[in-house]
Amino acid sequence: MKKKISILLLCMLLSTPLCLAQTATPLRPQTTSADVPVWSVNNYWTYRIDNLTVNVEQENFSLSVYLSIADFTTTVIAETNDTYQLQISSTAITGNFALYTMTADGPVNVSGTLKKTTLGGTISIAKADIGVKAMNLVLKGKLVSYIHEQPYLPRLPARIPFSMTMNSDIAFDTPYTLLTFPLNESSVWGLPASKVTLSGTIDSPWFSVINRVNHFIRTWNLIGPVANMTGMTVEETQHISDVLYDILPTVDIAHVMNTYLHGNSINITATPELFYCTGTESVTVPAGTFTAYNISLFGGLGYMYYAPEAGHIIKTTGQFANISAGMVSNLAMELKATNYQP
C-alpha cells in the first residue's frame, strides 16, 4: 500500500506538489480559511525540483531513484464546466537509478542514467477540489543501462544505451486530491480511495531492430541455432521470441500489463488523517513572499506550503529516509514564477 501511495505522489508532482502532514494533532480554533482557487486560461506556475529521491526496500526487491528537474511550467490551456486542462512545458531531466530483485530464475541487478531526457504532457484537474483526474506524460530521451546481473541471456552486453519515447496515460476513476477545501489552520485529512489505470505506448529504434531480427529468426526457423548460441533451451528461446512478436515494435503499456503482469490498474484505499495544517506563516520563494498554510506529514519530517495568493503550492520539502520503505526519501521544490491573481 505504501509503495502504491508513493508512486501516485510521484506522478502528481507535476500537477500539485506533495502535501505533507502530521497524523495525530490537537484541534485548535479555526482563525482563517481558504476556499478552492479559481484558475483562468493562461494562468501559469513555474517550479524547479532540485532533489527528488525515492528509495523502496522490500523483501527481495530494492529500488533507488534520484532526479533533478530543470524549471518546468504548468499552464492552464483550456477549461470546461468542471475541469481545467494544464500543459506541462517540455523540461530537461537528469538522474539515475539502481534496481535489484531476486526472481525465480536468479538475481537481476541493473542501474542506469538518464541522458538528454525531456518530460512534457498535459494534466486534467477537477475544479471542485483541484484533484487530478488524468495525466498524459511524454518522456523522451536516452537511458544508458548497466546490466550487473541477470539470469536470462548469457551474452547480453553489460552496457546498453536505450533511446525511447514513452507516451503514458494515467487516469483516476475518482479525482485524486492532496488538498482539502475550505482549508483551515487546523484541518486534518487524508488521501481518497481511487482506481488508477495505466496505458500508453513506448517506442524506440532498438525495438524496431529487435522486431526485424526476431521476424527473420521466425521466418527462417532459426530458433534452434539461436538457442545454441545463447545457451538457452529451445523452449526458452521460443518463448522469448513469442513475447517479442507479441509486443513489438511499439509497446502497448496496457496490453503488456494485462497480458504479462497483474493488470494495468491499481486500487488505492483511502488513508484518513494523513495531512495536518499547522497554521499560516510568511514564506519566501523565488516567486515572492506569500502568506501560506503550513501542512506537515509524519510529525514534521516533511512540509508543504499552500498560498491562496498564488492559487497553488509554493514550496515542498521533505526528509523521509528514516521512515518505512516505499516512500519519497528526499524532496525539494519551490515556485519560481506565476501570473496568478486571486
Legacy VTK file of the C-alpha trace (Angstrom):
# vtk DataFile Version 3.0
C-alpha trace
ASCII
DATASET POLYDATA
POINTS 342 float
0.000 0.000 0.000
2.795 2.449 0.921
4.563 1.664 -2.340
1.376 2.462 -4.279
0.917 5.771 -2.431
4.490 6.866 -3.132
4.163 6.074 -6.855
0.980 8.148 -7.001
2.636 11.049 -5.199
5.496 10.998 -7.726
3.135 11.005 -10.736
1.287 14.023 -9.225
4.353 16.183 -8.578
3.887 17.980 -11.892
0.316 18.942 -11.114
0.046 19.564 -7.375
3.315 19.179 -5.431
3.372 16.835 -2.469
1.187 17.733 0.523
2.905 16.616 3.680
1.213 16.375 7.095
1.183 15.007 10.671
-1.219 12.270 11.672
-2.049 12.990 15.308
-2.585 16.565 16.461
-4.881 18.516 18.791
-7.503 20.652 17.057
-7.201 24.413 17.540
-9.681 27.229 16.953
-10.098 27.961 13.236
-8.992 31.538 12.595
-8.670 31.671 8.798
-9.716 29.540 5.859
-9.022 29.320 2.126
-11.549 28.275 -0.492
-10.707 26.254 -3.585
-8.802 28.527 -6.007
-10.355 29.651 -9.271
-7.914 29.446 -12.180
-8.180 31.044 -15.622
-6.850 30.134 -19.044
-3.200 31.279 -19.396
-2.519 31.140 -15.631
0.876 29.514 -15.151
3.174 28.289 -12.356
6.891 27.664 -12.836
8.672 25.261 -10.474
12.044 23.688 -10.014
12.721 20.321 -8.379
16.316 20.315 -7.155
16.213 16.936 -5.457
13.749 14.096 -5.791
14.996 10.862 -4.237
12.990 7.669 -3.913
14.040 4.540 -2.026
11.897 1.410 -1.994
13.049 -1.524 0.145
11.077 -4.764 0.315
11.920 -8.437 0.606
13.965 -9.467 -2.450
13.408 -6.038 -4.021
15.106 -2.639 -3.821
14.847 0.467 -5.982
16.538 3.851 -5.644
15.906 6.789 -7.952
17.424 10.276 -7.976
16.048 13.030 -10.234
16.825 16.689 -10.801
14.327 18.545 -12.982
15.039 21.881 -14.654
12.498 24.679 -14.470
9.106 23.455 -15.664
5.871 25.356 -16.144
2.263 24.188 -15.867
-0.164 26.426 -17.786
-3.957 26.359 -17.923
-4.707 25.943 -21.635
-8.459 25.162 -21.510
-11.382 24.680 -19.157
-14.871 23.174 -19.105
-17.639 23.407 -16.525
-15.826 21.022 -14.169
-12.250 20.607 -15.447
-9.043 22.557 -16.045
-6.634 21.340 -18.716
-2.993 22.117 -17.900
0.018 21.757 -20.144
3.459 20.833 -18.813
6.246 22.574 -20.698
8.931 20.278 -22.041
11.705 20.274 -19.458
15.084 18.594 -19.068
15.553 15.791 -16.534
18.780 14.299 -15.225
19.074 11.399 -12.827
19.990 7.812 -12.167
18.514 4.622 -10.736
19.539 1.268 -9.280
17.303 -1.814 -9.191
17.830 -5.204 -7.554
15.345 -8.051 -7.377
15.559 -11.799 -6.821
13.457 -13.734 -9.330
12.721 -17.450 -9.557
15.492 -17.666 -12.178
18.085 -15.699 -10.236
19.111 -12.130 -9.308
18.503 -9.115 -11.532
20.827 -6.217 -10.717
20.750 -3.187 -13.030
21.447 0.529 -12.855
21.089 3.380 -15.298
21.497 7.069 -16.092
19.209 9.443 -17.971
20.847 11.296 -20.853
19.333 14.207 -22.830
15.865 13.398 -21.487
12.826 15.676 -21.503
9.390 15.469 -19.912
6.162 17.150 -21.037
2.448 16.460 -21.253
-0.979 17.526 -20.013
-2.969 17.203 -16.795
-6.732 17.281 -16.210
-7.693 18.889 -12.884
-11.132 18.820 -11.227
-12.345 22.336 -10.460
-14.246 21.225 -7.354
-11.193 20.223 -5.324
-8.093 20.655 -7.545
-7.835 16.856 -7.722
-6.035 15.093 -10.570
-8.435 13.353 -12.968
-5.945 12.245 -15.627
-2.405 12.819 -16.885
-0.646 12.334 -20.190
3.136 12.352 -19.697
5.644 12.196 -22.561
9.178 11.136 -21.604
11.711 11.322 -24.429
15.444 10.751 -24.349
18.156 8.195 -23.744
18.585 5.755 -20.889
22.017 4.148 -20.502
21.530 0.851 -18.659
24.231 -1.171 -16.930
23.489 -4.884 -16.507
25.380 -6.178 -13.463
23.496 -9.462 -13.039
20.697 -11.181 -14.959
19.844 -14.894 -15.391
18.267 -14.829 -18.854
20.716 -14.043 -21.671
24.333 -15.167 -21.107
25.753 -12.870 -23.797
23.742 -9.739 -23.111
26.003 -6.631 -23.236
26.857 -5.087 -19.877
26.129 -1.557 -21.172
23.040 -0.790 -23.241
22.224 2.742 -24.481
18.489 2.927 -24.997
16.717 5.778 -26.826
12.973 5.874 -26.293
9.769 7.869 -26.311
7.225 6.933 -23.643
3.715 8.340 -24.022
1.891 7.331 -20.849
-1.707 7.923 -19.772
-2.736 7.806 -16.104
-6.446 8.002 -15.261
-8.163 8.179 -11.848
-11.773 6.994 -11.504
-12.111 9.394 -8.537
-10.107 12.663 -8.780
-7.043 12.237 -6.598
-6.762 15.311 -4.421
-3.979 16.180 -1.993
-5.687 19.265 -0.556
-8.928 19.855 1.319
-11.157 22.912 0.905
-12.041 25.057 2.684
-8.537 24.810 4.134
-8.342 25.877 7.778
-5.446 26.332 10.179
-6.342 23.076 11.946
-7.593 20.969 9.021
-6.834 17.241 9.171
-7.418 14.980 6.175
-6.126 12.019 4.208
-5.832 10.636 0.693
-9.001 9.419 -1.075
-9.699 5.949 -2.409
-9.252 5.702 -6.163
-8.585 3.298 -9.007
-5.645 4.229 -11.212
-5.495 2.923 -14.781
-2.285 2.990 -16.825
-1.990 2.932 -20.601
0.083 4.398 -23.434
2.934 3.396 -25.706
6.731 3.071 -25.726
8.719 3.452 -28.948
12.429 3.010 -29.583
14.717 2.471 -32.581
16.012 -0.580 -30.717
12.515 -2.053 -30.654
12.329 -1.819 -34.445
15.725 -3.509 -34.859
14.871 -6.297 -32.407
11.500 -6.794 -34.104
13.098 -7.196 -37.549
15.703 -9.629 -36.224
13.021 -11.651 -34.447
10.895 -11.801 -37.612
13.933 -13.025 -39.566
14.600 -15.749 -36.982
10.977 -16.910 -37.034
10.686 -16.760 -40.834
13.771 -18.913 -41.377
13.142 -21.295 -38.446
16.339 -20.306 -36.617
15.057 -20.802 -33.058
17.263 -23.875 -32.569
20.532 -22.267 -33.720
19.787 -19.118 -31.663
19.183 -21.297 -28.593
22.576 -22.959 -29.087
24.289 -19.567 -29.494
22.747 -18.062 -26.373
22.971 -21.115 -24.124
19.198 -21.287 -23.641
16.856 -24.166 -24.307
14.741 -24.221 -27.448
11.614 -23.765 -25.278
13.066 -20.669 -23.566
14.160 -19.170 -26.892
10.767 -19.852 -28.456
9.002 -18.221 -25.502
11.124 -15.063 -25.729
10.542 -14.909 -29.486
6.778 -15.260 -28.992
6.725 -12.455 -26.429
8.772 -10.142 -28.665
6.498 -10.948 -31.602
3.507 -10.018 -29.471
4.698 -6.700 -28.003
6.986 -5.154 -30.670
7.721 -2.856 -32.445
5.563 -0.419 -30.423
4.957 -1.486 -26.837
1.343 -1.076 -25.749
1.611 -0.500 -21.996
-1.926 -1.657 -21.161
-1.584 -4.803 -23.282
1.740 -5.766 -21.714
0.478 -5.182 -18.164
-2.768 -7.060 -18.741
-1.107 -9.963 -20.567
2.148 -10.461 -18.684
1.670 -8.744 -15.309
-1.269 -8.367 -12.919
-3.325 -5.896 -14.935
-2.992 -2.207 -15.757
-4.922 -0.784 -12.811
-4.159 -0.216 -9.141
-6.777 0.091 -6.408
-5.796 2.627 -3.761
-7.625 2.576 -0.453
-8.332 5.747 1.486
-5.803 6.873 4.105
-7.537 9.034 6.738
-5.837 11.790 8.752
-2.565 11.776 6.861
-2.281 15.564 6.439
-2.413 18.294 9.094
-2.384 22.073 8.650
-0.383 23.629 11.490
-1.207 27.273 10.674
-0.156 30.113 8.413
3.161 31.886 8.089
5.115 34.157 5.759
7.135 32.127 3.255
9.633 33.499 0.742
10.371 31.638 -2.507
11.857 32.886 -5.804
8.336 33.872 -6.948
7.947 36.229 -3.968
6.806 36.321 -0.333
3.401 34.804 0.467
1.202 34.097 3.457
0.994 30.317 3.218
-0.670 27.418 5.004
1.947 25.097 6.501
0.959 21.445 6.015
3.106 18.740 7.539
3.486 14.963 7.287
4.779 12.332 9.711
5.417 14.634 12.660
7.201 17.309 10.647
9.553 15.175 8.533
8.140 16.977 5.510
6.316 20.238 4.825
4.205 21.713 2.060
3.126 25.355 1.818
-0.080 26.376 0.051
-0.551 30.110 -0.691
-4.031 31.401 -1.659
-2.351 34.420 -3.276
-0.553 32.060 -5.659
-3.519 29.702 -6.053
-1.140 26.770 -5.714
1.612 25.077 -3.729
4.638 27.365 -3.403
7.114 25.124 -1.593
7.602 21.473 -0.711
10.413 19.917 1.286
10.893 16.570 2.983
13.423 14.190 4.531
11.856 10.741 4.847
14.879 8.441 4.875
14.204 7.238 8.428
10.645 6.060 7.869
9.467 2.769 6.400
10.277 1.655 2.860
8.371 2.680 -0.212
8.481 6.449 0.313
9.985 9.560 -1.214
13.120 9.981 0.917
14.142 13.494 -0.160
12.264 16.279 -1.886
12.950 19.968 -2.581
10.639 22.093 -4.769
9.918 25.827 -4.971
7.703 28.125 -7.023
9.824 30.380 -9.235
7.156 32.414 -11.032
3.403 32.769 -11.527
0.946 35.221 -13.064
-1.986 34.039 -10.947
-4.132 36.670 -9.250
-6.938 35.795 -6.792
LINES 1 343
342 0 1 2 3 4 5 6 7 8 9 10 11 12 13 14 15 16 17 18 19 20 21 22 23 24 25 26 27 28 29 30 31 32 33 34 35 36 37 38 39 40 41 42 43 44 45 46 47 48 49 50 51 52 53 54 55 56 57 58 59 60 61 62 63 64 65 66 67 68 69 70 71 72 73 74 75 76 77 78 79 80 81 82 83 84 85 86 87 88 89 90 91 92 93 94 95 96 97 98 99 100 101 102 103 104 105 106 107 108 109 110 111 112 113 114 115 116 117 118 119 120 121 122 123 124 125 126 127 128 129 130 131 132 133 134 135 136 137 138 139 140 141 142 143 144 145 146 147 148 149 150 151 152 153 154 155 156 157 158 159 160 161 162 163 164 165 166 167 168 169 170 171 172 173 174 175 176 177 178 179 180 181 182 183 184 185 186 187 188 189 190 191 192 193 194 195 196 197 198 199 200 201 202 203 204 205 206 207 208 209 210 211 212 213 214 215 216 217 218 219 220 221 222 223 224 225 226 227 228 229 230 231 232 233 234 235 236 237 238 239 240 241 242 243 244 245 246 247 248 249 250 251 252 253 254 255 256 257 258 259 260 261 262 263 264 265 266 267 268 269 270 271 272 273 274 275 276 277 278 279 280 281 282 283 284 285 286 287 288 289 290 291 292 293 294 295 296 297 298 299 300 301 302 303 304 305 306 307 308 309 310 311 312 313 314 315 316 317 318 319 320 321 322 323 324 325 326 327 328 329 330 331 332 333 334 335 336 337 338 339 340 341
